[in-house]
């Protein structure tokens, strides 16, 4: 019997209808081999899904405007008529929240914000423009996702000094799933091949996929 969530089983059935995925990386990320996002893109493609996994511009010195324009282009390139799932990691989580708080929030059916850093910590970094202005003034934010949205973060993430729950639970309209000893959820913390995120991407509820 095939298992649709088994990353070792490329013959597993594709959920109906086929889905369009947008996978967005973080600061100083150049889509390296061994990262769970690259692995996930390949696993989804082998199952027949449409996947966009772009290199966002100037990843070492990004600006919100350039990344926003790139994300909107990528979304526009997705085929019409398919459910859209967005998976963001690190800085792109903050970008996605900015987009959702703007005048023309992009549509998505399911959204995963993986390892979103503390806005207060980012405010002291060269990329502070990503948390400037109204979206991060204390209001409660929507990540979008008409069907499901989730925040996933490690309990020992150095970019979340107050922890994922204290940082995000009251700030985002989505459940927060805590990964024990998950770090920043990168290959350095053991997240290269990551079956849990594949299971979620294929439709398994967050509590079951990451539980």
C-alpha positions in Angstrom: 0.0 0.0 0.0 1.3 3.5 -0.9 1.5 6.3 1.7 0.8 9.8 0.4 2.9 11.3 3.1 5.8 8.9 2.8 8.8 10.9 1.3 10.4 7.7 0.2 7.4 6.6 -1.9 7.3 8.7 -5.2 4.4 6.5 -6.4 2.1 7.7 -3.7 -1.1 9.1 -5.1 -1.5 12.8 -5.6 -4.3 14.4 -3.7 -7.2 15.6 -5.8 -7.2 18.3 -7.0 -3.5 18.8 -7.7 -2.1 21.7 -5.8 0.1 24.7 -6.6 2.8 25.4 -4.1 4.9 28.5 -3.4 7.9 28.0 -1.2 9.7 31.1 0.1 13.1 31.2 1.7 14.7 33.6 4.3 17.5 36.1 4.7 20.9 35.1 3.3 19.4 31.9 1.9 20.4 30.8 -1.5 18.3 27.6 -1.7 21.2 25.3 -0.7 21.3 21.6 -1.2 20.2 19.8 1.9 17.7 22.4 3.0 14.2 21.1 3.8 12.7 23.6 1.3 14.7 22.2 -1.6 13.9 18.6 -0.5 10.2 19.5 -0.2 10.0 21.1 -3.6 11.4 17.9 -5.2 9.1 15.6 -3.2 6.0 17.6 -4.3 7.1 17.8 -7.9 7.6 14.0 -8.1 4.0 13.7 -7.0 2.8 15.8 -9.9 2.2 19.1 -8.2 3.2 22.5 -9.5 5.9 24.0 -7.4 7.5 27.5 -7.5 10.6 27.8 -5.3 12.2 31.1 -6.5 15.5 32.7 -5.5 14.3 36.0 -4.1 16.4 39.0 -5.1 19.4 40.2 -3.1 19.0 37.6 -0.5 21.9 38.9 1.5 20.6 42.5 1.5 16.9 42.2 0.7 14.3 44.9 0.7 10.6 44.4 1.3 9.6 46.1 -2.0 11.8 43.8 -4.1 10.7 40.7 -2.3 7.0 41.7 -2.4 7.2 42.2 -6.2 8.9 38.9 -6.7 6.3 37.0 -4.6 3.4 38.6 -6.5 5.0 37.6 -9.8 5.4 34.0 -8.5 1.8 33.9 -7.4 0.6 35.2 -10.7 2.6 32.4 -12.5 0.8 29.7 -10.6 -1.9 27.9 -12.7 -5.5 29.0 -12.2 -8.0 26.7 -10.7 -5.8 24.9 -8.3 -5.6 25.2 -4.5 -2.6 27.3 -3.4 -0.4 26.4 -0.5 2.3 28.8 0.6 5.2 27.7 2.9 7.5 30.5 4.2 10.7 30.2 6.2 12.2 32.8 8.5 12.2 36.3 7.0 9.8 35.4 4.3 7.2 34.8 7.0 7.4 38.5 8.0 7.1 39.5 4.3 4.0 37.3 3.9 2.4 38.9 7.0 3.2 42.4 5.5 1.5 41.4 2.3 -1.6 40.0 4.1 -1.9 43.3 6.1 -1.7 45.4 2.9 -4.3 46.7 0.6 -4.2 43.7 -1.8 -3.5 40.6 0.3 -2.6 37.6 -1.9 -4.9 34.6 -1.9 -3.8 31.3 -0.5 -5.7 28.3 0.7 -3.1 27.0 3.2 -0.2 28.8 4.7 2.7 27.6 6.9 4.9 30.2 8.6 8.0 28.2 9.6 10.4 29.7 12.1 9.1 33.3 11.8 11.7 35.5 13.7 10.8 37.9 16.4 9.9 41.3 14.9 11.6 43.0 17.8 14.8 41.2 17.1 14.6 42.0 13.4 14.1 45.6 14.2 17.7 45.7 15.3 19.1 44.1 12.2 20.0 45.5 8.8 16.8 44.1 7.4 14.7 46.2 9.9 12.6 47.5 7.0 10.7 44.2 7.0 9.1 45.1 10.3 8.7 48.9 9.9 5.4 50.6 9.9 1.8 49.6 10.8 1.8 45.8 10.3 4.0 45.1 13.4 2.7 47.8 15.7 1.0 45.3 18.0 -2.1 44.5 16.0 -3.2 40.9 15.5 -2.1 39.7 12.1 -3.8 37.3 9.6 -1.5 34.9 7.7 -4.3 34.3 5.2 -5.1 30.7 4.3 -8.8 30.2 3.7 -8.5 26.6 4.7 -5.7 26.4 7.2 -2.8 28.4 8.5 -0.1 27.4 11.0 3.0 28.8 12.7 5.7 26.2 13.2 8.8 27.1 15.3 11.5 25.5 17.5 11.4 26.0 21.2 15.1 26.9 21.2 15.2 29.2 18.1 17.8 31.9 18.6 15.7 34.2 16.5 12.8 33.9 19.1 14.4 34.8 22.4 11.0 34.9 24.1 10.0 31.6 22.6 7.5 30.9 19.8 4.3 30.9 21.9 5.0 34.2 23.7 6.1 35.8 20.4 3.4 34.7 18.1 0.3 33.2 19.8 -1.3 36.6 20.6 -0.1 38.2 17.4 -1.2 35.9 14.6 -4.5 34.3 13.8 -3.1 30.8 13.6 -2.1 28.0 16.0 1.5 27.8 17.0 3.1 24.4 16.8 6.3 24.1 18.8 9.1 21.7 17.7 11.2 20.5 20.6 14.9 21.3 20.0 14.0 22.5 16.5 16.3 25.4 16.4 15.7 27.7 13.5 14.4 24.7 11.5 17.3 24.5 9.2 19.7 21.7 8.1 21.9 22.7 11.1 19.1 21.6 13.4 18.5 18.4 11.5 15.8 19.6 9.1 17.0 18.5 5.7 14.6 15.7 4.9 11.6 16.7 7.0 8.6 14.2 6.7 6.4 16.3 8.9 6.4 19.3 6.7 5.7 17.1 3.6 2.8 15.5 5.4 1.3 19.0 6.2 1.9 20.1 2.6 0.0 17.1 1.4 -3.0 17.9 3.5 -2.5 16.3 6.9 -3.7 18.7 9.6 -1.0 20.5 11.5 -1.6 18.9 14.8 -1.2 15.5 13.3 1.6 16.3 10.9 3.8 18.0 13.5 2.5 16.3 16.6 
